[in-house]
Amino acid sequence: MKRYVYLLLSLFALVACSGDGIVEKTVVSIVGDEFYINGEPTFKGRIWNGIEIQGLLPNSRMVNGIFDDMNDSTRNMWAYPDTKVWDADRNTDEFVDNMPDWKNKGLLAFTINLQGGSPEGYSKHQPWYNSGLKPNGDLDMNYIRRLKRILDEADRLGMVVILGIYYQDQEWRMKDSIAVRNGIRNTVEWVLKNGYQNVMLEINNECDVYRIPGLSPETVHESIKYAKSITHEGRRLLVSTSYIGRSVPSDSVIAHSDFVLLHGNKRTPDGIIEQITAVRNSPSYTIKPIIYNEDDHYDFDMPVNNFLNATKNKVSWGFFDYRRKGEAFEEGFQSIPADWSIGSERKKAFFNQISQWK
């Protein structure tokens, strides 16, 4: 019942009368285990290769769209090949410029994070300083200015944004657990007060590697509950968190999340089915969407792959692409400096799959 009430509130918010005209907003909502955009299920009535895809949310991991590095000793690592300098505004400019192309080819959602993600794809150590939150939990307005440009364009295009707050090995930039909680409150309030209704929240990326209270796997459900309790004009955000690829969310996280986030890293196609089955067999699971927002397995041309097995099981799948050592600049949506265009064969292969859904 609560989900239907939330949907009705979202429908009323679709249009806001302002004198001479109507201002439309992009609104994401959930009905059962399906995602709705602007009051309609995604891919309404659509069948792809014999698979029902209504309610799914194909997405891509674009977490470094507002990336910067405040560590002078590592900042030059991200220099663009043409200018030989790093430029955070250029990074966001090029991100925004490419968003219409992503949408036109079928992408409905992407994940971005206030503390980004490893600009190397995977890193043992992260000495760089990339955080849209100050140590006390206040928002860094330089990051927020760049984030606003992305959210505004997503709103215009009808896209959904999964906004992450914390990322491992950058969360220690926060002073303490009180600062962590302040960061959650400030982020949620900023999103709500700025009127965005196309944003869903990921408290932290892969919570099971954190130890700070409120972000650790034993306590993160409390932060989910806290974020859900923050409202503005009767609205709140849809909230969840994610775990590393070989894990399944705890019963408490499944119980309190509006949608269940999974990662497919280190998972085979059979492992994807096992992971999804484990979530749905949890005693805490009630009907709600399951969505992968990170998986670096592709093989889209193979008869069995992670993307296909997720889709067959009515689970949304998320593309995680990073530049491997020695690969060309156009590879890797997560790698910095990034080429945000669909310029590599790997990117084209993913977008070719979801373009067939339109």
Backbone torsions as a table, in degrees:
resi	resn	phi	psi	omega
1	MET	NA	-41.0	-178.2
2	LYS	-61.0	-37.3	-179.5
3	ARG	-65.5	-36.6	179.5
4	TYR	-69.9	-36.7	175.0
5	VAL	-62.4	-42.7	179.6
6	TYR	-63.0	-38.9	177.3
7	LEU	-62.4	-43.9	179.8
8	LEU	-61.8	-41.8	177.7
9	LEU	-61.6	-39.5	179.4
10	SER	-65.6	-38.5	-179.8
11	LEU	-65.1	-42.2	177.9
12	PHE	-62.2	-29.5	-178.0
13	ALA	-85.1	-4.1	-178.8
14	LEU	-58.0	-38.4	-179.9
15	VAL	-125.4	142.2	177.0
16	ALA	-127.1	112.7	-178.5
17	CYS	-70.9	134.7	-178.9
18	SER	-141.0	70.1	175.3
19	GLY	74.9	-97.0	-171.7
20	ASP	-84.4	-13.6	-173.6
21	GLY	-155.7	-166.8	-177.8
22	ILE	-124.3	132.4	176.8
23	VAL	-104.6	118.2	-178.8
24	GLU	-91.5	145.2	175.6
25	LYS	-123.8	153.0	172.9
26	THR	-87.3	125.1	-175.5
27	VAL	-122.2	124.7	173.4
28	VAL	-100.8	138.7	177.6
29	SER	-148.6	173.7	-177.3
30	ILE	-129.4	133.1	171.2
31	VAL	-128.1	115.7	-176.1
32	GLY	61.2	-122.9	178.9
33	ASP	-107.7	25.0	-178.7
34	GLU	-120.0	144.6	173.3
35	PHE	-88.3	138.4	175.6
36	TYR	-116.8	142.3	170.9
37	ILE	-123.4	122.7	-178.8
38	ASN	54.2	44.2	172.7
39	GLY	80.6	2.7	179.0
40	GLU	-124.5	141.8	175.4
41	PRO	-64.5	143.1	175.8
42	THR	-62.0	143.8	178.3
43	PHE	51.1	47.0	-175.4
44	LYS	-54.7	121.1	177.0
45	GLY	71.9	6.9	-173.2
46	ARG	-82.8	143.7	174.3
47	ILE	-122.4	130.7	177.6
48	TRP	-124.8	119.6	-179.5
49	ASN	50.8	38.7	178.8
50	GLY	79.9	6.6	-177.0
51	ILE	-110.8	130.2	174.4
52	GLU	-71.7	124.9	-177.2
53	ILE	-116.0	7.4	178.3
54	GLN	-58.1	134.3	175.4
55	GLY	87.3	-1.1	-179.5
56	LEU	-86.0	160.2	-174.8
57	LEU	-133.2	80.5	177.5
58	PRO	-61.5	135.5	-171.9
59	ASN	-145.5	168.5	179.5
60	SER	-137.9	146.3	179.6
61	ARG	-83.4	108.3	-178.4
62	MET	-124.9	43.5	-164.1
63	VAL	-65.2	-18.7	-175.0
64	ASN	-100.8	27.4	179.8
65	GLY	-66.6	-19.2	177.9
66	ILE	-120.8	21.5	-175.6
67	PHE	-56.7	144.2	166.1
68	ASP	-151.4	170.4	177.7
69	ASP	-136.2	113.7	-179.4
70	MET	-92.3	10.1	175.3
71	ASN	-99.6	108.7	-175.7
72	ASP	-60.6	-25.7	-177.1
73	SER	-78.6	-15.3	179.6
74	THR	-117.9	-10.9	-174.0
75	ARG	-56.9	-36.7	-177.2
76	ASN	-71.2	-11.2	177.0
77	MET	-62.8	-22.8	-172.8
78	TRP	-104.0	15.6	-177.9
79	ALA	-59.9	139.7	175.9
80	TYR	-69.0	143.7	-178.0
81	PRO	-63.5	-27.4	-177.6
82	ASP	-85.0	-41.1	-175.7
83	THR	-97.9	-17.1	-178.7
84	LYS	66.2	19.1	175.7
85	VAL	-136.1	155.7	174.6
86	TRP	-89.3	142.4	-178.5
87	ASP	-143.6	105.0	-177.2
88	ALA	-64.7	-37.3	179.9
89	ASP	-69.0	-37.5	175.8
90	ARG	-61.4	-42.0	179.3
91	ASN	-56.3	-48.5	-180.0
92	THR	-70.1	-39.3	177.5
93	ASP	-55.8	-47.8	-177.3
94	GLU	-71.3	-31.8	172.8
95	PHE	-58.5	-53.4	-177.3
96	VAL	-63.0	-40.0	-179.3
97	ASP	-60.6	-30.0	-176.7
98	ASN	-92.3	-11.8	-177.7
99	MET	-57.5	-42.4	178.3
100	PRO	-59.5	-35.0	179.0
101	ASP	-67.0	-42.7	177.1
102	TRP	-58.3	-46.8	-177.9
103	LYS	-65.3	-42.9	-179.3
104	ASN	-61.5	-27.0	-179.7
105	LYS	-94.2	8.2	170.2
106	GLY	109.1	-3.0	180.0
107	LEU	-74.2	126.9	-179.3
108	LEU	-101.1	-20.8	-173.7
109	ALA	-153.0	160.1	173.2
110	PHE	-150.5	156.5	176.7
111	THR	-101.9	133.9	172.8
112	ILE	-131.1	156.7	-173.6
113	ASN	-139.1	138.2	179.1
114	LEU	-63.1	-24.2	175.4
115	GLN	-112.7	15.6	172.4
116	GLY	65.8	-143.9	178.1
117	GLY	-159.7	166.3	-176.2
118	SER	-55.2	120.4	178.9
119	PRO	-70.1	-5.1	175.4
120	GLU	-102.2	1.6	-175.5
121	GLY	93.3	-69.6	172.7
122	TYR	-130.1	137.6	-178.5
123	SER	-142.3	135.5	175.3
124	LYS	-72.6	-36.4	-179.1
125	HIS	-132.8	147.2	-178.6
126	GLN	-131.0	79.7	-178.9
127	PRO	-73.5	-16.1	178.7
128	TRP	-66.2	161.5	-176.1
129	TYR	-121.2	99.2	-178.4
130	ASN	-126.9	101.6	-178.8
131	SER	-152.3	126.7	174.8
132	GLY	-82.9	6.5	176.6
133	LEU	-121.1	139.0	174.5
134	LYS	-78.7	163.3	-175.5
135	PRO	-55.1	-26.6	180.0
136	ASN	-90.8	0.6	179.4
137	GLY	98.3	-4.0	174.5
138	ASP	-68.5	152.9	177.8
139	LEU	-77.0	138.2	172.4
140	ASP	-84.6	111.7	-170.6
141	MET	-70.3	-17.7	172.8
142	ASN	-66.6	-42.8	175.6
143	TYR	-66.6	-43.0	-176.8
144	ILE	-64.4	-36.4	176.5
145	ARG	-60.3	-42.1	178.7
146	ARG	-70.7	-40.1	178.1
147	LEU	-60.6	-40.6	-178.9
148	LYS	-60.0	-39.3	178.5
149	ARG	-60.9	-40.8	-179.4
150	ILE	-70.4	-45.3	-179.7
151	LEU	-65.0	-37.9	178.0
152	ASP	-62.0	-43.4	-179.5
153	GLU	-69.7	-38.7	176.5
154	ALA	-62.0	-41.3	177.6
155	ASP	-60.5	-43.9	-180.0
156	ARG	-64.6	-38.5	-174.9
157	LEU	-82.5	-13.8	-175.5
158	GLY	82.9	32.2	-179.0
159	MET	-105.1	154.3	178.2
160	VAL	-100.7	140.9	178.5
161	VAL	-116.9	124.0	169.6
162	ILE	-91.3	106.3	-174.9
163	LEU	-96.0	113.0	174.3
164	GLY	-88.2	151.2	178.5
165	ILE	-102.7	-53.4	-172.7
166	TYR	-115.0	147.9	177.7
167	TYR	-132.4	139.0	-176.1
168	GLN	-58.8	142.6	-178.1
169	ASP	72.4	1.0	165.4
170	GLN	-114.1	-19.8	-179.9
171	GLU	-62.7	-22.4	179.0
172	TRP	-73.7	-3.6	170.6
173	ARG	-69.0	-17.7	179.6
174	MET	-79.5	146.0	-174.8
175	LYS	-66.0	-44.8	-176.8
176	ASP	-168.3	-174.1	-177.9
177	SER	-66.2	-27.8	176.0
178	ILE	-66.0	-41.6	177.9
179	ALA	-64.2	-38.4	177.2
180	VAL	-59.1	-45.6	179.4
181	ARG	-65.3	-39.3	176.5
182	ASN	-60.7	-40.1	179.6
183	GLY	-62.8	-39.1	177.1
184	ILE	-64.0	-49.1	-178.7
185	ARG	-60.8	-47.5	-176.7
186	ASN	-64.5	-38.3	178.8
187	THR	-65.3	-50.7	-177.4
188	VAL	-63.1	-44.8	-179.4
189	GLU	-62.9	-40.2	-180.0
190	TRP	-63.1	-45.6	179.6
191	VAL	-60.4	-48.2	-177.3
192	LEU	-66.3	-45.7	-176.6
193	LYS	-68.8	-22.3	176.2
194	ASN	-88.8	4.4	170.1
195	GLY	82.0	9.4	-178.8
196	TYR	-74.8	127.2	178.1
197	GLN	-120.8	11.8	178.5
198	ASN	-108.9	15.9	-174.4
199	VAL	-112.6	130.4	169.7
200	MET	-113.5	152.6	-170.8
201	LEU	-109.6	133.5	168.8
202	GLU	-112.6	110.7	-175.3
203	ILE	-55.3	-53.8	177.1
204	ASN	-151.1	151.8	179.7
205	ASN	-82.2	121.8	176.6
206	GLU	56.4	68.2	-172.5
207	CYS	-61.3	-23.3	-173.8
208	ASP	-73.6	3.1	173.7
209	VAL	-108.9	8.4	-179.6
210	TYR	-99.0	156.7	177.1
211	ARG	-125.8	-10.2	-179.6
212	ILE	-71.1	130.6	176.4
213	PRO	-55.1	133.6	-176.1
214	GLY	100.0	-20.4	178.2
215	LEU	-120.2	-16.5	-178.6
216	SER	-70.4	158.7	-178.3
217	PRO	-61.6	-25.9	179.8
218	GLU	-79.3	-20.1	-172.0
219	THR	-123.3	-8.6	-172.4
220	VAL	-64.0	-25.9	178.1
221	HIS	-61.9	-28.0	176.5
222	GLU	-66.7	-37.1	177.7
223	SER	-70.7	-34.2	175.3
224	ILE	-61.2	-48.2	179.0
225	LYS	-60.1	-41.9	-179.0
226	TYR	-64.0	-46.5	-179.8
227	ALA	-61.7	-38.5	179.1
228	LYS	-68.1	-24.5	-178.0
229	SER	-78.9	-13.5	-177.9
230	ILE	-84.6	120.6	-176.5
231	THR	-128.0	160.3	174.0
232	HIS	-148.1	119.8	-179.3
233	GLU	52.7	40.6	176.1
234	GLY	81.5	3.6	-178.8
235	ARG	-110.2	150.7	172.1
236	ARG	-140.5	172.0	178.2
237	LEU	-93.9	152.3	167.9
238	LEU	-78.9	133.2	-167.0
239	VAL	-132.3	144.9	174.0
240	SER	-157.5	-170.8	170.7
241	THR	-152.2	169.4	-177.1
242	SER	-122.4	164.2	177.9
243	TYR	-124.6	163.5	177.2
244	ILE	-64.4	161.5	-169.3
245	GLY	-59.4	-31.3	-178.4
246	ARG	-84.9	3.4	-175.3
247	SER	-108.4	162.4	171.4
248	VAL	-121.0	137.8	-179.3
249	PRO	-55.5	149.8	178.3
250	SER	-67.8	162.0	178.2
251	ASP	-58.9	-37.6	-178.6
252	SER	-68.5	-38.0	177.5
253	VAL	-69.0	-43.0	177.1
254	ILE	-59.7	-41.1	-177.3
255	ALA	-63.7	-41.3	-171.8
256	HIS	-94.8	-13.8	-179.4
257	SER	-76.5	144.1	173.5
258	ASP	-75.6	-28.4	176.3
259	PHE	-145.8	151.1	-176.5
260	VAL	-99.5	124.0	178.9
261	LEU	-97.2	133.2	175.9
262	LEU	-126.7	157.3	171.9
263	HIS	-120.6	138.6	-176.5
264	GLY	-98.5	1.0	177.2
265	ASN	-56.7	139.6	179.6
266	LYS	68.8	11.4	179.7
267	ARG	-109.2	135.7	170.9
268	THR	-82.6	169.5	174.8
269	PRO	-55.2	-41.2	175.5
270	ASP	-65.0	-35.7	178.3
271	GLY	-64.9	-31.0	175.9
272	ILE	-62.0	-45.5	179.3
273	ILE	-63.9	-41.1	178.8
274	GLU	-61.9	-41.1	-179.3
275	GLN	-65.0	-47.3	179.4
276	ILE	-62.6	-43.3	179.9
277	THR	-62.1	-40.6	179.4
278	ALA	-62.4	-39.3	177.9
279	VAL	-63.8	-49.2	-175.8
280	ARG	-69.9	-20.5	176.8
281	ASN	-88.9	-5.2	178.1
282	SER	-62.1	137.9	177.6
283	PRO	-63.6	-16.1	-179.6
284	SER	-92.8	-8.4	-175.5
285	TYR	-74.5	129.2	166.7
286	THR	-119.3	165.9	-174.9
287	ILE	-60.1	115.4	178.8
288	LYS	-159.7	159.8	-179.0
289	PRO	-67.6	148.0	169.3
290	ILE	-115.6	134.5	-175.2
291	ILE	-142.0	127.7	169.0
292	TYR	-82.8	127.0	172.4
293	ASN	-119.1	20.4	172.8
294	GLU	-164.5	120.6	173.7
295	ASP	-160.0	121.3	-178.5
296	ASP	-103.0	31.2	172.4
297	HIS	-109.0	135.3	-172.1
298	TYR	-119.2	-95.6	178.0
299	ASP	51.0	41.2	-176.3
300	PHE	-63.9	-19.6	-179.3
301	ASP	-88.2	-3.8	-179.8
302	MET	-86.3	150.9	-178.9
303	PRO	-65.5	-22.1	176.2
304	VAL	-132.2	127.9	177.0
305	ASN	-154.6	171.4	-175.5
306	ASN	-62.4	-43.7	179.3
307	PHE	-57.9	-46.9	-176.9
308	LEU	-66.6	-43.9	-178.1
309	ASN	-67.2	-34.3	175.0
310	ALA	-64.9	-47.4	-176.5
311	THR	-62.3	-41.6	179.1
312	LYS	-60.0	-28.2	-178.0
313	ASN	-99.2	21.7	178.2
314	LYS	54.5	47.4	177.3
315	VAL	-126.6	131.5	179.7
316	SER	-72.3	148.4	-175.0
317	TRP	-122.8	142.4	-177.9
318	GLY	-120.7	131.7	-176.8
319	PHE	-83.3	122.7	176.1
320	PHE	-116.5	112.1	-173.4
321	ASP	-126.3	121.7	175.3
322	TYR	-130.8	161.3	-175.6
323	ARG	-86.5	114.7	177.1
324	ARG	-73.4	159.6	-179.1
325	LYS	-57.0	127.3	178.1
326	GLY	90.0	-7.6	-180.0
327	GLU	-78.4	160.3	-177.4
328	ALA	-70.0	161.3	-176.8
329	PHE	-57.5	-34.2	-175.1
330	GLU	-71.6	-9.9	177.6
331	GLU	-80.1	149.5	166.0
332	GLY	86.7	97.9	174.7
333	PHE	-68.6	-25.9	-178.9
334	GLN	-89.1	-21.5	-174.0
335	SER	-74.5	141.8	179.6
336	ILE	-115.9	134.1	0.4
337	PRO	-69.8	146.6	-174.1
338	ALA	-101.7	145.2	165.3
339	ASP	-102.5	106.2	-173.6
340	TRP	-83.1	1.9	178.2
341	SER	-82.0	164.6	175.8
342	ILE	-88.5	70.2	-168.7
343	GLY	-105.8	-9.4	-177.8
344	SER	-107.3	162.3	179.5
345	GLU	-65.2	-34.7	179.8
346	ARG	-66.3	-44.3	177.3
347	LYS	-63.5	-44.3	-179.4
348	LYS	-60.8	-37.3	-179.2
349	ALA	-63.9	-41.9	177.9
350	PHE	-65.9	-49.6	-177.4
351	PHE	-66.8	-27.0	174.7
352	ASN	-64.3	-35.5	178.5
353	GLN	-64.9	-52.9	-174.0
354	ILE	-75.7	-21.1	177.6
355	SER	-66.1	-23.8	178.8
356	GLN	-73.9	-13.2	-178.3
357	TRP	-82.0	-17.3	-172.1
358	LYS	-66.4	NA	NA
